Amino acid sequence: MRSFYKKLSFGILFSLLLFVSLDSVAQTIKVFGIVKDEKGVPLPGVTVTTKQPGRGTTTDTDGKYSISVGAESTLIFRFVGYTIKEVVVGGRKTIDISLLPSSADLGEVIVTGVFDKRTALSSSIAISTLNAAQISKQAPLSAADLLKNIPGVYVTSAIGEIRNSVYSRGVSGTSDGGAGYYYVSLQEDGLPVSNVTFGNWGPDYFLRPDATLGKLEAVRGGTSSILGNNAPGGIFNYISKTGGSKFSGEFRAKYGLEGDGHNPFYRGDLDLGGPLNSDGSLTYNLGGFYRYAIGAKDPGYAFNKGGQVKGNILKKYKTGSIKFYLKYLNDHNGFYQYTPTTLDYKPAPGFTPRSSEDPRAFKSPYQFEGQTKFFNPENLIHSIDRTIGVTLIQHLDSSLTFNNAIKYSYKTADWNTTTLVSPLAMDNLITYAALGLLGRQGTYSFTDAVTGAKLGNVTSQSGFDYTVSNSNFPGGNIQQNSLFIQPFFVNLNRSKEIIDQASLTKTLKNMSFTFGGFYAHSDVHAYSGTAGFGLGTMVNQPHPVSVTLTSPAGQVYQLTSPENVFQQGGGGFTENKATQNQLAFFLGHNWQILPNLNLDYGVRFETLHINGFAGSSIVNPKSADPTYGGADNNPLTVYDNYGGSPGTHYDFNKTVNTFSYSAGLNYELSSHMSVYSRFSSGRKAPDLTVYFAANTPFTSSNLSVQAQKIIQAEIGLKISDRNYGLFITPFYSNLSHVPNIQLFVNADNMTNYNPPVQYESVRTFGLELESKIDFTKNFNVRAVATFQNSKATHYTTWVPNANGPADDQLISYSGNKQDNSPNIIVNVTPAYNAGRFYSFLSWQYLGQRQFGVSNTFKIPGYSQFNLGTGYDFNKKLQLGFNVNNLLNTYGIAAFNRPGDFFTLLTAANYTREQYEADKKANRIASAVGIQPRAYYLTLTYKF
């Protein structure tokens, strides 16, 4: 290994010396001009580059540009939705041009996933872009929602604004909302939003698209292995606007009705920008948003409330530019729970797609580090992001450019919410064991805390048998004698990060070299625990339930608190700490072999060093003692007999080294058509979830951290013409060495154990399509589609039996289709524009997916239609109207097997025979459906 590092270091040093020592001298002049559309209106954001690899620039808000080029160079002007135009400089210092409308989006210059700025047509990667104008006409529910416009990307955003899942080309080891960006990098202005992920912490907690968003660039696979931060699956870069040479601004006021027209939505966006000095070399941009929304499912309080402020100051000078930026986000967000659903994939009787299973707002005390805090569901997940950064572009000479982007952030995410709301049988011994009530004889009385109605009694003669009487539990069609369990989770997560990426690019006559480095230091402090849990009636907006126990001697024990909370204070908090240092070096070579043939390749060496500890907690040992008085010294108030104390800290100190490479070849058949091919080998090191789970003697001593391997191959055909654009990409991916970590219960039904870890691999073949066609001057159609087939080439898993690890069975599902991987993803949008009026109808289709790698059954596909229309009263005032999920479809985004809370924990072992029996008996399952129909009216004023 040492010899390898020496060779790698020597190679990097040699390359640096090579391209720093080489230089090309050419006579340069500075060209000025203005770019307008066919109506004479200036076009901001037009990309201006030279025909050979070199510098580039963009037009400002007045359509003006300036660029230093060779006297005989050819300038290329590109802008999304317009034809590409090439102009020979010929010694001229002023060149004004106009561009004509076009369907081609492939001529725009991109900065994400390439070693130098170049057009999508001339690059050997699969990249898609969305500009501010395209984004503003939509009504996205989250940052992830915008990615549904990108082929090859699977997005589930039904759960809400955050905790979404995004992956590309079948490269996914999880569909859980807590780790939905495991293989991809969600970036803002070229740097990761968050460089760490772990359970219930992801980058979309801290990213919100608003009026300050200028552009989205999305790379699938390809050079992500080299230019992504431990993210070989893809890079999604949300690029902010910067100010122009004249003051301008935009204000958006949006009013909506979500939940099929029942729940109000209010939002305001603002974006301002302009010069700070007379020559326009110093500009600013400032904006943000505030939003207050009840949500698609009304829990009785706002489900999304808060906003952000973003700003940047950009200084352009003769040899480069420097940008300072900051962001402050302060937002509260919930995520939607599973709705009782039939096995015919319809909401169960008594429920609708807008039914809420969340607890009502209340305050309940719990102890944390010796202090009394209060759990309140109305606080939801409270995310705060404080970020400040600097981006420098410095041209050291005409062919040598240094880029550096650095930022510091302090992020927090405090949870006061519930999860896995599901039925809990009141006549089941396991229920009372979980409640810590085994052995307590008497009559349990259940009362609706809102109406005062008696729901039923449960009598236990021995303390281990349970008989229901006077049953009036609602939701009997879902599960008899049951209530919803609502665990009250508390997570207090903190992360301080410094992220820096630097690169040095040497441009020669027909090639360029890029040497870069990436460094990130993250300090993470995470507490997790419960503040207890509640029981709720199985109805829309569940009523809290009060529970008492009357002993044979007539003593009445209050099992729930005045806030109707069981086990107030939970079982104590676990504390996890980690310091993650990530260092990477990458080298890229771009070679224009012929005027129409380009080769690029790159390598990346990355090392992640993680040290810290995983904590455990100790449940109060007196909690099950009937004579224990708890916090108030009263044995009759059982709810406060809980809590706990910190347990053992299990230290970890691990390093993972990875090496990735990628190479691509692009051949331009003409100025409107090219083909490319690429092969990539990437690595994915484990995230912090693996380390924080090592909190027992067994898991700590057997902690193994190994990188997963992702092989990807792709070829592509790109066509860009005046009336149409087409991008066809067949691809192959193979994800291997994915750990399958399982947790089972020992024969004592109290302690847990982990069976030996199994490692899996998944293979995917697929085809991506992206196109836009102008059928007439006023009518066009944009379409993206993905067709894929994912198979678990190796998959083995343990099935637990009755006697602990002694009789566990290892079974194989190798050869089965990969679960939760849709075979078809389609988004087709016909649009009509006539003068000041525009309209579009988007059809989104998600194909069927397997439930579980056992292929128990197929979750059906579904269609969703979104309507948008608007009118421009003048250049300043616009009115838009959107309807999401026009037909109010109940599409299944996630699914859980029938059964109660404890049954759901074994969903991975759900068999075909069990499914058929459940279907025959008309048992009720649960699902997360796509969000019901919503209406939005947006008034935009530009100035």
Secondary structure, 3 states (H helix, E strand, C coil): CHHHHHHHHHHHHHHHHHHHHCCCCCCEEEEEEEEECCCCCECCCCEEEECCCCCEEECCCCCEEEEEEECCCEEEEECCCECCEEEECCCCCECCEECCECCCCCCCEECCCCCCCEECCCCCCEEEEEEHHHHHCCCCCCCHHHHHHCCCEEEECCCCCCCCEEEECCCCCCCCHHHCCCCEEEEECCEECCCCCECCECHHHHCCCCCCEEEEEEEECCCHHHHCCCCCCEEEEEEECCCCCCCEEEEEEEEEEHHHHCEEEEEEEEEEEEECCCCCCEEEEEEEEEEEECCCCCCCCCCEEEEEEEEEEEEEECCEEEEEEEEEEEEEECCCCCEEECCCCCECCCCCCCCCCCCCCCCEEEEECCEEEEECHHHEEEEEEEEEEEEEEEEEECCEEEEEEEEEEEEEEEEEEECCCEEEECCCHHHHHHCCCCCCCEEEEEEECCCCCEEEEEEECCCCCCEEECCCCCCCCCCCCEEEEEEEEEEEEEEEEEEEEEEEEEECCCEEEEEEEEEEEEEEEEEEEEEEEEEECCCCCCCEEEEEEECCCCCEEECCCCCCCECCCCCCCEEEEEEEEEEEEEEEEEEEEECCEEEEEEEEEEEEEEEEEEEEEEECCCCCCCCCCHHHCCCCEHHHCCCEEEEEEEEEEEEEEEEEEEEEEEEEEECCEEEEEEEEEEEECCCHHHHHCCCCHHHHHCCCCCCEEEEEEEEEEEEECCCEEEEEEEEEEEEEEEEECCCEECCCCCCEECCCCEEEEEEEEEEEEEEEEECCCCEEEEEEEEEEEEEEEECEEEECCCCHHHHCEEEECCCCECECCCCEEEEEEEEEEECCEEEEEEEEEECCEEECCCCCEEECCEEEEEEEEEEECCCCEEEEEEEECCCCCCCEEEEECCCCHHHHCCHHHCCHHHHHHHHHCCCCEEEEECCCCEEEEEEEEEC
